[in-house]
Amino acid sequence: MRAVALWLVPLLLVASCGHSQLRATQPDVRLYVDGDLVGKGTAEIKRMGFPKSVVVEARRGSAVVARQEISRRFTFSTAILGLVTLYTGFFWAWQYPDVVEIFVPESVAPGGSVSPWDRGPSVSPWDQPYGQFAPSSSATDDGEVENIEQPPTAVPESPAEGAPESPAEGAPNGDAEAQPPTSWDDPPQ
């Protein structure tokens, strides 16, 4: 009997120590245990230790797509090690499960569209010169469309012929007191 107990202790220590494997159902997610990155798709954590619960999160980018809490449990190996180690194993020999499967839903954007973060920078009208997005025609009150000349994109270097040389000749205080346009299609008055 004593020989069996001598072989049983090393066998249990070798069999029950080691690591618990964490597996996500989607291999592209990063796995975090209590906020610390442990792997991508699969990871391992220390299996045996004091009673403890940890939160395993699967993340894509900064979004948490799955979360699962796992706890160390009192197992048969804990009981045997507790008896063999003069009852100290009852405190330090608790174990996580061998394999923890984390279900992660597939990442499909609504309507099959691509996420704006995956799409990259877009052409914004705010970043372009005015002439590129200015209307080329305008509808009149009777429904007819008239073409409007595109405004220049650069400020002319010299004043146009017949234009006032100084603000005092034209508007009373330069552009400060000029009237705003009545519509976006009309030039300032």
SULNOR-V165328 format. One line per field, one symbol per residue. phi: phi as a letter, one per 30 degrees, with the letter a starting at -180 (. if undefined). Layout:
BEGIN
phi: ???
END
This chain:
BEGIN
phi: .ddddddddddddddcdjbcccbcdcddcccbchicdclbibabbddcldeacbccccbcicddcabbcbbdbdcdddddddddchidddcccdbdddbcccdbddcbdeiidcdddddjdcdcddccddddcddcbbdcddjdccdcddddcbdddbdddidddbdddcdebiddcdddddbdddddd
END
